[in-house]
Amino acid sequence: GNIFGGGDLNWSRIVPGTIRSYVNGQSPIIRSNGLFTRDYIYVEDVVSAYLTLAERTPDQGIRGQAFNFSPEKSYTVLEITKAIQQAMGATGIEPTILNQAQHEIVDQFLDSTKAATLLQWKAAFTLESGLRDTVAWYRAFLSSSVAADPVGAGR
């Protein structure tokens, strides 16, 4: 799944790249046609999932098992950019669709039924609540001197 949340400085990823574009008043770039689907899971849900798994690892029937963790909902890239746009109140700036992605899986998402059944784990954050926290983190980061001078060249 696609993990999102504050602290990811890989600007080529859809969530941080789109947020940075909107902060800068620019059109986000979509490399595909915008219709590829993925699941997006907030980083705090991932931490919760792994902590739950770690606590349950000694249990018979859990040790050695593989688990998928997902919010059980997939979104198109266009839906993600629209959700970020709404979370930021960035009206009037539409994404630029390049439609250049090649050799990518069109629909990719995880089934976390096993995690729900055996671990009683379920994602706690909705896309909207996770994006709200994520946008707040990036706004603070991008307005800081660290973001303006990430390698310390101006020091």
Salt bridges, closest charged atoms under 4 A:
ASP8 OD2 - ARG13 NE 2.87
ASP59 OD2 - ARG56 NE 2.40
GLU104 OE1 - ARG38 NH2 3.46
